C-alpha cells in the first residue's frame, strides 16, 4: 500500500446486517442451511430452485422477475 492511500474496512457483520435489511425491504426471504440446491428451467416459463431444508425436507422455490412479487418458499409436492 502506498503512503497517503486510504482503505475502507467493512466488517462481515455490518455487511450481513445490510444485506438482511435490503432483503427485508424487498419483502424477501433468507433461507439458511439449504442443501442440494439445484436450479431448474432458468430460461423457461417456470424457473425454480429445489433444495433440502430442515429435517431434510424437499422445497421448491419459484424464481421471480421484477414484475412479480416474491413468494415465501413452500414444501415440494
N, C-alpha and C positions, 0 to 999 in steps of 0.2 A: 504494500500500500504506500502510496506517495504521501509525502508531507503536505498537509493542507486539504486533503480529501476527507469527506465525511462518509460515515456508514450509518444506515438506519437499521436498527435491530428491532425485529418484530417477533416477539416470542410466540411459540406454538400455542400457548394458552390463549393469548389475545387473538391469534389467527382463527383458532377453533371457535372462540366466542363470536367473532364477527361473522363467520360462516353460518353458525346456528341462527344468529339474528337475521341474516339475509334470507335464510331458508324459511324462517317464521314469517317474514314479510311477504314471501311468495306463497304462503299458506301450504307449504310443502311438508314432507315427512322425511326424517332422517332415520335410516334403518341401520341398526348396529348388528354386528356379528352375523352378517349374511354369508352363507357358504354356497359353493357350487353355483355361482352366478352365471347365467347363460343368456345372452341376448338372442332374440328371435325376430325374424321378419322386419329388420330395421328399415328396409327401403320399401316395404309393402304397405298394405292397407291397415294392418293392425300390429304395429311394432310393440313388443313387450319384452320383459325380462322375467325369467324364473329364477328362484333361489330357495335355499333351505334356511329357515329361521329357527327360532326357539323350539325346542323339543323335536328338531329335525323335520318340522312340518314344511310341506311344499307351499310356496307362494307364487303368485303370478301378478306382476305389476305392469299395467298398461302404460306405455310411454305416451306422453302428450306433446302436442305442439303448442306454440304460444297463443293460439286462439282458443284452446280448450282448458278448462280448469284442471288442476292436478287432483288426482284421487288418492285416497289412502290405500295402502296395499290390502289385498284380500287373499284369503287362502285359496290355493288352486283347487279346482274341482276334480 
